[in-house]
Amino acid sequence: MNQYLPFEKAIEVLEVRASELRNSGSSGDGARMLEERARRQLTDLYSRLEPWQRVLVARHPLRPHFPQLVAGLFDDFMPLAGDREFADDQAILGGLATFAGYSVMVIGHAKGEDTQSRLRHNFGMAKPEGYRKAIRLMELADRFSLPVLTFVDTPGAFPGIDAEERGQAEAIARSTEKCLSLGVPLIALIVGEGGSGGAVALAAANRVLMMEHAVYSVISPEGCASILWRSADNFAEAARAMKITAGELLRLNVIDQIIYEPTGGAHRDPDLAISRIAAALSQELASLTRFPKEQLRADRRNKFLLMGQMRDRGSPPL
């Protein structure tokens, strides 16, 4: 059963009425007409979403999360746990798997699907031990020449006192550094929310892919609004100003490719969304595995060092 977002109320009315007609046993013509009308409205609505509406889609509770992606994309997944220093942070999961004929290391944020699992995974907000686990797995992949695939879906790293006491900023920095220093292909996919350094710590990759309705930003729109306007009520204005959508980030060269979602978002047809992810990852992986490790490392570092670099109007492009 669909869980409708606030801006989908008109579509909800049509789809619920169509379902009622089908369940009543009456002629299917009326239900089909309502379903077609809802489909057209959904297509039109999702072709012109506002940035803040995309934030809501990215946060949809039924959007495919890390466990569903692993189940749909990989064979022989073998989870690896712990940072070998403090604990096993369930906000970041990872392990060995097979994908498109390659042995790979898979790492990603896990948000959880219900109240109990969200609490267990801390809503995808990792603590230092989560990033140190990611570092350990990336080092293992580098040692055995395994490509690394990361799946980013977090509002940001956990901001609690205990995380700060255990070196949150240092762990994020070292995870980002490890991404940049790998001698194997690294592909990152922004699945839902890509929030702040907590996202970049897994996304300093050779290729950064992004789902059509995902968002990627230095801070949440609510957090930005609270800083600039002293009120989270300006979140929609903040979302427009921050350039957080896939289309805007592709134009700014922050990401490399958009993976287009089924009409109405990935949560409406997860199988189709996962098949499109598989095709994009397979293409990028086949391309990157041809390069030697020195070139992979140099290209990745240059990609991020040149990002956002300013130049004079009369200067030639970098």
C-alpha positions as CSV (number, residue, x, y, z in Angstrom):
1,M,0.0,0.0,0.0
2,N,1.3,3.4,-0.9
3,Q,2.3,6.0,1.7
4,Y,1.4,9.3,0.1
5,L,3.4,12.5,0.5
6,P,1.7,15.8,1.4
7,F,1.9,17.1,-2.1
8,E,0.3,13.9,-3.5
9,K,-3.2,14.3,-2.0
10,A,-5.0,14.7,-5.3
11,I,-3.4,11.5,-6.6
12,E,-4.2,9.7,-3.3
13,V,-7.9,10.6,-3.8
14,L,-8.0,9.1,-7.3
15,E,-6.1,6.0,-6.5
16,V,-8.1,5.2,-3.3
17,R,-11.4,5.7,-5.2
18,A,-10.1,3.5,-8.0
19,S,-9.2,0.8,-5.4
20,E,-12.7,1.1,-3.8
21,L,-14.4,0.6,-7.2
22,R,-12.3,-2.5,-7.9
23,N,-13.1,-4.0,-4.5
24,S,-16.8,-3.3,-4.8
25,G,-17.0,-5.6,-7.8
26,S,-18.4,-3.0,-10.2
27,S,-17.3,-2.6,-13.8
28,G,-13.6,-2.1,-14.1
29,D,-14.0,0.8,-16.6
30,G,-14.5,3.5,-13.9
31,A,-11.5,2.2,-12.0
32,R,-9.3,2.1,-15.1
33,M,-10.3,5.7,-16.0
34,L,-9.4,6.9,-12.5
35,E,-6.1,5.0,-12.5
36,E,-5.2,6.5,-15.9
37,R,-6.1,10.0,-14.6
38,A,-3.9,9.4,-11.5
39,R,-1.0,8.2,-13.7
40,R,-1.1,11.3,-15.9
41,Q,-1.3,13.6,-12.8
42,L,1.6,11.7,-11.2
43,T,3.7,12.0,-14.3
44,D,3.0,15.7,-14.6
45,L,3.6,16.3,-10.9
46,Y,7.0,14.5,-10.8
47,S,8.2,16.3,-13.9
48,R,8.2,19.6,-12.1
49,L,8.9,18.9,-8.4
50,E,10.3,21.7,-6.3
51,P,13.6,21.0,-4.4
52,W,11.8,20.7,-1.1
53,Q,9.4,18.1,-2.6
54,R,12.4,16.1,-3.8
55,V,13.7,16.1,-0.2
56,L,10.4,14.5,0.9
57,V,10.7,11.9,-1.9
58,A,14.3,11.2,-0.8
59,R,13.1,10.6,2.7
60,H,10.1,8.4,1.8
61,P,10.0,5.5,4.3
62,L,9.4,2.9,1.5
63,R,12.3,4.1,-0.6
64,P,14.8,1.2,-1.3
65,H,17.3,1.1,1.5
66,F,20.7,-0.7,1.8
67,P,19.3,-4.2,2.6
68,Q,17.0,-4.1,-0.3
69,L,19.7,-2.8,-2.6
70,V,22.1,-5.5,-1.5
71,A,19.4,-8.2,-2.0
72,G,18.5,-6.9,-5.5
73,L,22.0,-6.2,-6.8
74,F,24.5,-8.6,-5.3
75,D,25.1,-12.3,-5.1
76,D,26.9,-14.1,-2.2
77,F,26.9,-11.1,0.1
78,M,29.0,-11.8,3.2
79,P,28.7,-9.1,5.9
80,L,31.8,-7.9,7.7
81,A,31.3,-6.2,11.1
82,G,33.2,-4.0,13.6
83,D,35.9,-1.4,13.5
84,R,38.3,-3.5,15.6
85,E,38.6,-0.6,18.0
86,F,35.3,0.2,19.8
87,A,32.1,-1.3,18.4
88,D,30.1,-2.3,15.4
89,D,28.1,0.7,14.2
90,Q,24.9,-0.5,12.6
91,A,24.4,2.8,10.8
92,I,27.0,1.7,8.2
93,L,27.0,-1.8,6.9
94,G,29.3,-3.6,4.5
95,G,30.8,-6.8,3.2
96,L,32.0,-8.8,0.3
97,A,29.8,-9.6,-2.7
98,T,29.7,-10.5,-6.3
99,F,28.4,-8.1,-8.9
100,A,28.3,-8.4,-12.7
101,G,31.1,-11.0,-12.6
102,Y,33.3,-8.9,-10.2
103,S,34.2,-9.6,-6.6
104,V,33.5,-6.3,-4.9
105,M,33.4,-4.6,-1.5
106,V,30.0,-3.1,-0.7
107,I,29.6,-0.3,2.0
108,G,26.5,1.7,2.7
109,H,24.4,3.6,5.2
110,A,21.4,1.8,6.7
111,K,18.5,3.9,7.9
112,G,16.1,1.1,8.9
113,E,12.5,0.4,7.7
114,D,10.4,0.6,10.9
115,T,10.7,2.2,14.3
116,Q,12.7,-0.7,15.9
117,S,15.2,-1.0,13.0
118,R,15.6,2.8,12.7
119,L,16.6,3.0,16.3
120,R,19.0,0.1,15.8
121,H,20.6,1.8,12.8
122,N,20.4,5.2,14.4
123,F,18.5,6.5,11.3
124,G,21.6,6.1,9.2
125,M,23.6,8.6,11.3
126,A,27.0,7.0,11.8
127,K,29.3,7.4,14.8
128,P,33.1,7.3,14.5
129,E,33.2,3.5,14.8
130,G,31.0,3.4,11.7
131,Y,33.5,5.4,9.6
132,R,36.4,3.4,11.0
133,K,34.6,0.2,10.0
134,A,34.3,1.7,6.5
135,I,38.0,2.5,6.5
136,R,38.8,-1.0,7.5
137,L,36.7,-2.5,4.7
138,M,38.2,-0.1,2.1
139,E,41.7,-1.1,3.2
140,L,40.7,-4.8,2.9
141,A,39.4,-4.1,-0.6
142,D,42.6,-2.2,-1.6
143,R,44.8,-5.1,-0.3
144,F,42.9,-7.7,-2.5
145,S,42.3,-5.4,-5.5
146,L,38.5,-5.4,-5.1
147,P,36.4,-2.5,-6.5
148,V,34.4,-0.6,-3.9
149,L,30.8,0.3,-4.3
150,T,29.2,2.7,-1.7
151,F,25.6,3.6,-1.1
152,V,25.0,6.9,0.6
153,D,21.7,7.6,2.4
154,T,22.2,9.6,5.6
155,P,21.0,13.0,7.0
156,G,24.5,13.4,8.3
157,A,26.9,12.0,10.8
158,F,25.6,11.6,14.3
159,P,26.2,14.9,16.2
160,G,26.0,13.5,19.8
161,I,28.4,14.2,22.6
162,D,29.6,10.5,22.7
163,A,30.5,10.6,19.0
164,E,32.4,13.9,19.4
165,E,34.3,12.4,22.4
166,R,35.4,9.5,20.2
167,G,36.7,11.7,17.4
168,Q,33.8,12.1,14.9
169,A,35.5,14.8,12.8
170,E,38.8,12.9,12.7
171,A,37.0,9.7,11.7
172,I,35.1,11.4,8.9
173,A,38.3,13.1,7.6
174,R,40.2,9.8,7.6
175,S,37.4,8.0,5.8
176,T,37.4,10.7,3.1
177,E,41.2,10.5,2.9
178,K,40.9,6.7,2.5
179,C,38.5,7.1,-0.3
180,L,40.8,9.5,-2.1
181,S,43.9,7.2,-1.6
182,L,42.4,3.9,-2.9
183,G,44.1,2.2,-5.7
184,V,40.9,0.4,-6.8
185,P,37.8,1.7,-8.5
186,L,35.4,3.5,-6.2
187,I,31.8,4.2,-7.3
188,A,29.4,6.0,-5.0
189,L,25.6,6.2,-5.4
190,I,23.5,8.8,-3.6
191,V,20.4,6.8,-2.9
192,G,18.3,9.1,-0.8
193,E,19.8,11.8,1.4
194,G,23.4,12.7,1.1
195,G,24.0,14.9,4.1
196,S,27.2,16.8,4.9
197,G,30.6,15.2,5.7
198,G,28.8,12.0,6.8
199,A,28.0,11.5,3.1
200,V,31.3,12.7,1.6
201,A,33.2,10.2,3.8
202,L,31.8,7.4,1.6
203,A,31.4,9.4,-1.6
204,A,34.8,10.8,-2.5
205,A,34.7,8.4,-5.5
206,N,35.9,8.1,-9.1
207,R,32.3,8.2,-10.1
208,V,29.4,9.7,-8.1
209,L,26.0,8.6,-9.3
210,M,22.8,10.0,-7.9
211,M,19.2,8.9,-8.0
212,E,16.9,11.3,-9.8
213,H,15.0,12.3,-6.6
214,A,17.8,12.0,-4.1
215,V,19.4,15.2,-2.5
216,Y,23.0,15.9,-1.7
217,S,24.0,18.9,0.4
218,V,26.3,20.3,3.1
219,I,23.4,20.6,5.5
220,S,19.7,19.8,5.6
221,P,17.3,22.5,4.3
222,E,15.8,22.8,7.8
223,G,19.3,23.3,9.3
224,C,20.2,25.9,6.7
225,A,17.0,27.8,7.3
226,S,17.6,27.7,11.1
227,I,21.0,29.3,10.5
228,L,20.0,31.9,7.9
229,W,16.5,32.8,9.0
230,R,16.6,31.7,12.6
231,S,13.6,29.5,11.8
232,A,13.2,26.1,10.1
233,D,9.9,27.4,8.5
234,N,12.0,28.7,5.6
235,F,13.0,25.2,4.6
236,A,11.5,25.4,1.1
237,E,13.4,28.6,0.3
238,A,16.6,27.1,1.7
239,A,16.2,24.0,-0.5
240,R,15.9,26.2,-3.6
241,A,18.9,28.2,-2.8
242,M,21.2,25.3,-1.8
243,K,21.1,23.6,-5.3
244,I,20.6,20.1,-3.8
245,T,18.9,18.3,-6.6
246,A,20.5,15.8,-9.0
247,G,20.0,18.1,-12.1
248,E,21.5,21.1,-10.4
249,L,24.5,19.0,-9.1
250,L,25.1,17.5,-12.5
251,R,25.3,20.9,-14.0
252,L,27.8,21.9,-11.3
253,N,29.9,18.8,-12.0
254,V,29.5,17.6,-8.4
255,I,28.0,14.3,-9.6
256,D,28.7,12.4,-12.8
257,Q,25.4,10.7,-13.7
258,I,21.7,10.7,-12.8
259,I,19.9,7.4,-12.5
260,Y,16.3,8.1,-13.5
261,E,13.6,6.7,-11.2
262,P,10.2,5.1,-12.0
263,T,7.4,7.7,-12.2
264,G,6.4,8.7,-8.7
265,G,9.8,7.8,-7.2
266,A,11.8,4.6,-6.6
267,H,9.4,3.5,-3.8
268,R,6.6,3.0,-6.3
269,D,8.6,0.4,-8.3
270,P,11.7,-0.7,-6.4
271,D,12.5,-3.6,-8.8
272,L,12.6,-1.2,-11.8
273,A,14.7,1.3,-9.8
274,I,17.2,-1.5,-8.7
275,S,17.5,-2.7,-12.3
276,R,18.4,0.8,-13.5
277,I,21.0,1.0,-10.7
278,A,22.5,-2.3,-11.7
279,A,22.8,-1.2,-15.3
280,A,24.5,2.1,-14.4
281,L,26.9,0.5,-11.9
282,S,27.8,-2.3,-14.3
283,Q,28.7,0.2,-17.0
284,E,30.8,2.4,-14.7
285,L,32.6,-0.6,-13.2
286,A,33.5,-2.0,-16.6
287,S,34.9,1.3,-17.6
288,L,37.0,1.9,-14.4
289,T,38.5,-1.5,-14.1
290,R,40.6,-0.8,-17.2
291,F,42.7,1.9,-15.5
292,P,45.8,1.3,-13.4
293,K,45.7,2.2,-9.7
294,E,48.0,5.3,-10.2
295,Q,45.5,6.8,-12.7
296,L,42.5,5.9,-10.6
297,R,44.0,7.6,-7.6
298,A,45.2,10.7,-9.5
299,D,41.9,11.2,-11.4
300,R,39.9,10.9,-8.1
301,R,42.0,13.4,-6.3
302,N,42.0,15.9,-9.2
303,K,38.2,15.5,-9.5
304,F,37.7,16.7,-6.0
305,L,40.5,19.2,-5.8
306,L,39.1,21.1,-8.9
307,M,35.5,21.0,-7.7
308,G,34.2,24.5,-7.1
309,Q,37.5,26.1,-8.0
310,M,37.1,29.8,-8.9
311,R,38.8,31.5,-11.8
312,D,39.0,34.9,-13.4
313,R,36.5,35.6,-16.3
314,G,39.4,36.0,-18.8
315,S,41.2,32.8,-17.7
316,P,41.0,29.7,-19.8
317,P,39.0,26.8,-18.3
318,L,40.9,24.5,-15.9
